[in-house]
Amino acid sequence: MATLVVQTSFLGDVVLTTPLIAELAKRSQVDVLTTLPGAQVLANNPAIRNTLVYEKRGGDKGISGFVRMAKRLRNPGRISELSNGGYDAAYLAQGSLRSAMLAVAAGVRQRIGFETSAGRAFYTQRVRYNAERHHAERLWQLSMSDCADPPRPEQVQPHLYPGDDERRAVDRLLSDHGLSNPFVALAPGSAWGTKRWPFFPELAALLQDRFPVVVIGGNGDVATGETIVSQLPPGRSLNAAGKLSFLGSAEMIGRAAALVANDSAAQHLASAMGTTTITVYGPTVPEFGFGPLAPGSGVAGVTGLACRPCHKHGPARCPLGHWRCMRELSSHQVHQILTNTIP
C-alpha cells in the first residue's frame, strides 16, 4: 500500500507541496496526482514513486475523465510494477470538492485535508489551517498531528531536482550569450495582471554596471523580456523567457546571485533552489503565507495604503482604478533593497 498526494493547483503550490511529499516518503511510498506542468516541475524528485497527470481542464475534463482517473487510482498496480492494491491515505493538498470526491471514488479510506477546504465534508481527518504560517509549513502540517513540534526550517524548505538536460540547456544559453556567474535573474511575469510590477526595465538599467541580467519566464513573458534586454549593452543580458522548461528555469535561477520577481511561481522556484529573492508585492502581501524562503530574501511593497491587500491572488484590474500599490514602488527602491541584500 502507498500514500497519495493530490495537488492540482497553481505551479507555485506544487513546489510548496514538496516538503509534505518528502515527509510522507519517510513512512511509505508516495504517488502524486498533479497537472502536466506540475508533473514536469516534480520530475526527478527522489521522494516520489509515481507522478500521475490529471488534466482536469483538458483531456480529463468532465465526468468521463473523473471516472477514468478514479478507476486508475483504484488500481495503481497498472501504474507501476512496484504497486499493489490501492492507497492507504490521500493528502488533499489541493482542497477542492472535486479532489475530495475523487479520493472517495478511488476508495481511499483515509482522506486528510484542511478544515477550511471546500472538500472538507469528505475528509476523514480535518487539519487546522494556520493562516499565520507559510503555506509550505501549512501543507507540511497535513502529515502531522496537532501535538507535533513546529518544523525546523529545513523541514519546510521546498526542493526541486533539475537534471542533466536542464543543466545542459542552461549551459548552452549562457555560453551563447557570453554570460557567466554572477548574474541577477528577473522574473517579470505573473498569472495575475495586477501583480506584474511595471518597472523591471528600469531596474535592469540600474543593474547593468554591476551585474548581467537574465530574464526568466514563460512564452507570455517573451515580449517583456525583449523590452528589458533591448536597452542593455551586448554581452550583459539574456532573455531566457520561453526558452527553458520549468526545471530549466529553476536551474537558471539556482545559478543567479539573486532573483527579483513578482508574487508568482518564480519566487517558489528560487526558494527550492536556495536563491536569495526580492519579491515585489502589490495587491497581495507576504503575510498570506507565500513569501520567499531562501536565506537572505526580502520583500518590496508600498506601505500605508488602506486598500492593500485587496485580493487573495490579485484581481484582473485594480478595484479603485489607480494601481498605486505597483505604480508607486520605484525601480530605485527595489534596487536599493537588492543592493543591501547581495554582498
Stockholm file with secondary structure:
# STOCKHOLM 1.0

chainA/1-343         MATLVVQTSFLGDVVLTTPLIAELAKRSQVDVLTTLPGAQVLANNPAIRNTLVYEKRGGDKGISGFVRMAKRLRNPGRISELSNGGYDAAYLAQGSLRSAMLAVAAGVRQRIGFETSAGRAFYTQRVRYNAERHHAERLWQLSMSDCADPPRPEQVQPHLYPGDDERRAVDRLLSDHGLSNPFVALAPGSAWGTKRWPFFPELAALLQDRFPVVVIGGNGDVATGETIVSQLPPGRSLNAAGKLSFLGSAEMIGRAAALVANDSAAQHLASAMGTTTITVYGPTVPEFGFGPLAPGSGVAGVTGLACRPCHKHGPARCPLGHWRCMRELSSHQVHQILTNTIP
#=GR chainA/1-343 SS CEEEEECCSCHHHHHHTHHHHHHHHTTSCEEEEECHHHHHHTTTCTTCSEEEECCTTTTTCHHHHHHHHHHHHHCGGGTCTTCCSCEEEEEESSCCHHHHHHHHHTTCSEEEEETTSTTGGGCSEEECCCTTSCHHHHHHHTTSCTTSCCCCGGGGCCCCCCCHHHHHHHHHHHHHTTCCSSCEEEECCCSSGGGCCTTHHHHHHHHTTTCCEEECCCGGGHHHHHHHHTTSCTTSEEECTTTSCHHHHHHHHHHSSEEEEESSHHHHHHHHHTCCEEEECSSSCGGGTTCCCSTTCEEECCCSCTTCSCCSSCCSSCTTSCCHHHHTSCHHHHHHHHHHHCC
#=GC SS_cons         CEEEEECCSCHHHHHHTHHHHHHHHTTSCEEEEECHHHHHHTTTCTTCSEEEECCTTTTTCHHHHHHHHHHHHHCGGGTCTTCCSCEEEEEESSCCHHHHHHHHHTTCSEEEEETTSTTGGGCSEEECCCTTSCHHHHHHHTTSCTTSCCCCGGGGCCCCCCCHHHHHHHHHHHHHTTCCSSCEEEECCCSSGGGCCTTHHHHHHHHTTTCCEEECCCGGGHHHHHHHHTTSCTTSEEECTTTSCHHHHHHHHHHSSEEEEESSHHHHHHHHHTCCEEEECSSSCGGGTTCCCSTTCEEECCCSCTTCSCCSSCCSSCTTSCCHHHHTSCHHHHHHHHHHHCC
//
